[in-house]
Amino acid sequence: MIAMQDWTVTYPDGTIAVDHLNLKIQPGEHLAIIGANGAGKSSLILSMVGVIPGSGRIHVDGVELNKKNLTEIRKKVGVVFQNPDDQLFLPTIYDDVAFGPRNLGMDEESVRYRVEDRLELLHISHLRNKSALKLSGGEKRMAAMATVLAMKPDVMVFDEPTAFLDPKSRRNLICVLQKLPHTMLIATHDLTFVAEVCPRCILLKEGKLFADGQAEDLLYNKELMESADVEAIGGPNS
């Protein structure tokens, strides 16, 4: 389980990006984090793995996020960044996916098994010997996911996973995420995507928790969503 207590993220200029957030996410739950630009979505997920600092308390399966436990937290929580190029930097996709397991000191046979298993899981085994420079946006997204899955995290965190995807790649991503057993936190503006992947969502406004509930109750609620400067599913005339 993930538990946040009075979690706050404050930037050096004094901007409060996440404001005393209290939240619990159960194992295996798929939770969407939605809100307008600047609501605190990306700040929240990046702070969960110590990329940016926060105050308050976060526990992941009983392990508290702090400097002492940061390595253990990052083993438990894998982040797929908005730009997959941030996670693909080696000559081949095989090497990109193998990078994490190799850094763990695994022998090469175990690395090979881990890499091939993750590539097959995401239906991208045919990309193993290709360079990320030659891939489409959708292929890059899946390859970036494979690099994270290769580390066997308990929690998968995504920042705008459907950004820059064509309709076919977006549909493929939805199908994959629906089948993964991991606990997931997904920060996104794509509300129709949320409706298919995340039974629960939280709505942030100016860093505060504005609403928390079943996705079907929030996403189509025009009055609620507009109060948080987000357009509900169905558009302004729904």
Secondary structure as the mmCIF struct_conf table of DSSP 4:
data_model
#
loop_
_struct_conf.conf_type_id
_struct_conf.id
_struct_conf.beg_label_comp_id
_struct_conf.beg_label_asym_id
_struct_conf.beg_label_seq_id
_struct_conf.end_label_comp_id
_struct_conf.end_label_asym_id
_struct_conf.end_label_seq_id
STRN STRN1 ILE A 2 THR A 10
TURN_TY1_P TURN_TY1_P1 PRO A 12 ASP A 13
BEND BEND1 GLY A 14 GLY A 14
STRN STRN2 ILE A 16 ILE A 25
TURN_TY1_P TURN_TY1_P2 PRO A 27 GLY A 28
STRN STRN3 HIS A 30 GLY A 35
BEND BEND2 ALA A 36 ALA A 36
TURN_TY1_P TURN_TY1_P3 ASN A 37 GLY A 38
BEND BEND3 ALA A 39 GLY A 40
HELX_RH_AL_P HELX_RH_AL_P1 LYS A 41 SER A 47
TURN_TY1_P TURN_TY1_P4 MET A 48 GLY A 50
BEND BEND4 VAL A 51 ILE A 52
STRN STRN4 SER A 55 VAL A 60
TURN_TY1_P TURN_TY1_P5 ASP A 61 GLY A 62
STRN STRN5 VAL A 63 GLU A 64
BEND BEND5 ASN A 66 ASN A 66
TURN_TY1_P TURN_TY1_P6 LYS A 67 ASN A 69
HELX_RH_AL_P HELX_RH_AL_P2 LEU A 70 LYS A 76
STRN STRN6 VAL A 77 VAL A 80
BEND BEND6 GLN A 82 ASN A 83
HELX_RH_3T_P HELX_RH_3T_P1 PRO A 84 ASP A 86
TURN_TY1_P TURN_TY1_P7 GLN A 87 GLN A 87
BEND BEND7 LEU A 90 THR A 92
HELX_RH_AL_P HELX_RH_AL_P3 ILE A 93 ASN A 103
TURN_TY1_P TURN_TY1_P8 LEU A 104 GLY A 105
HELX_RH_AL_P HELX_RH_AL_P4 GLU A 108 LEU A 121
TURN_TY1_P TURN_TY1_P9 LEU A 122 HIS A 123
HELX_RH_3T_P HELX_RH_3T_P2 SER A 125 LEU A 127
TURN_TY1_P TURN_TY1_P10 ARG A 128 ASN A 129
BEND BEND8 LYS A 130 LYS A 130
HELX_RH_3T_P HELX_RH_3T_P3 ALA A 132 LYS A 134
HELX_RH_AL_P HELX_RH_AL_P5 GLY A 137 LEU A 149
TURN_TY1_P TURN_TY1_P11 ALA A 150 MET A 151
BEND BEND9 ASP A 154 ASP A 154
STRN STRN7 VAL A 155 ASP A 159
BEND BEND10 GLU A 160 GLU A 160
TURN_TY1_P TURN_TY1_P12 PRO A 161 PHE A 164
HELX_RH_AL_P HELX_RH_AL_P6 PRO A 167 LYS A 179
BEND BEND11 HIS A 182 HIS A 182
STRN STRN8 THR A 183 ALA A 187
BEND BEND12 HIS A 189 HIS A 189
HELX_RH_AL_P HELX_RH_AL_P7 LEU A 191 VAL A 197
BEND BEND13 PRO A 199 PRO A 199
STRN STRN9 ARG A 200 LYS A 205
TURN_TY1_P TURN_TY1_P13 GLU A 206 GLY A 207
STRN STRN10 LYS A 208 GLN A 214
HELX_RH_AL_P HELX_RH_AL_P8 ALA A 215 LEU A 218
TURN_TY1_P TURN_TY1_P14 LEU A 219 TYR A 220
HELX_RH_AL_P HELX_RH_AL_P9 LYS A 222 SER A 227
TURN_TY1_P TURN_TY1_P15 ALA A 228 ASP A 229
HELX_LH_PP_P HELX_LH_PP_P1 GLU A 231 ALA A 232
TURN_TY1_P TURN_TY1_P16 ILE A 233 GLY A 234
TURN_TY1_P TURN_TY1_P17 PRO A 236 ASN A 237
#
